[in-house]
């Protein structure tokens, strides 16, 4: 059975939280870390998960679980341009 967009987003949300849990409290991750972790192949197919990983991060922001940052500062989804980082909320 194919994974739905909702299932993929939830899986990526869990991967993001798991990755952050395994890192120092002040650490951040890149959406590519989550995409690579979630991808089940050993080729470059993880790149197709980049945008879903970014969407999952923004859902976690809305839930108050994480912050998305640029240059070390929290950024709103409407302001984010280019590379982002994800860290636990309130850091």
N, C-alpha and C positions, 0 to 999 in steps of 0.2 A: 504494500500500500504506500502510495506517495505521501510525503510529509506536506501538510498544508502550510500556508504562510503563517498562520497563527501558531501552529506547533513549532515551526522553525524559530519564530520570534521568541517563544517561551523557552525553547532549548538554548538559544543564544543568550537570553537573559540569565539563565542558570549558569551557563559557561562563564559569563562576565563575573557574576557573583563568586563563583568558585575560584576563578583566577585571582580576584582581589583578595579573597580569603587566604590564599596561599602566599600572599605577598605581605610586606610590611604595611602597617596601618596607614602610612603616609604615601605608599606607592601608588602609581597609576599604571594603566595598561593602554595599549593602542587597540582600536577595533580589529586590527589585523591579528592580534594575539588571540582574540575570541574566534575569529573566522578560521584561523589555522587549527585551533583546538577542536572546533566543532566539525571541521571537514574530515571526512572518513577516508579520503584517498591520500596518495603520496605524491600527487602532482600539483600543478598550480590551480586546481579547481577551487581552492579556498578563496581565491579572488572574487568569485561569484557571490561569496557570503559577506563581502565587505559592506555593501549597502544594507543588507538585513542586520548586520551587527551594529551598524550606526543607528538604525531604527530601534533596535532592542535597547541600546544605550539611552536613547531619548525617552523610551517608555519607562526605564528605570529612573530617569531624572524626574519624570512626572510623578512617580510613586515615592519620591524622596529617598531612594536607595543610593543613588550615585550622583556625582557632578560630572559634567563634561567641561573640560578645560582647554584653553589655548593659551600658550605662554604662561602656564601655571595659574591662570585665573579662570574662575567659572564663566561660562559663556552661555547665552540663551540660544536655542535652536535657530531662531530667526537671524542671529548675528554670526553664527559659526560659518566660517569660510576656510576651506583647506583642512589640513590635518588636525585631528582632535585627540585628546587623551581622556581616559575615564578613571575616576577615583571614587572612593567611598564618600558619601555625603558628609558635610560638616568638617572637612579637613582643612 
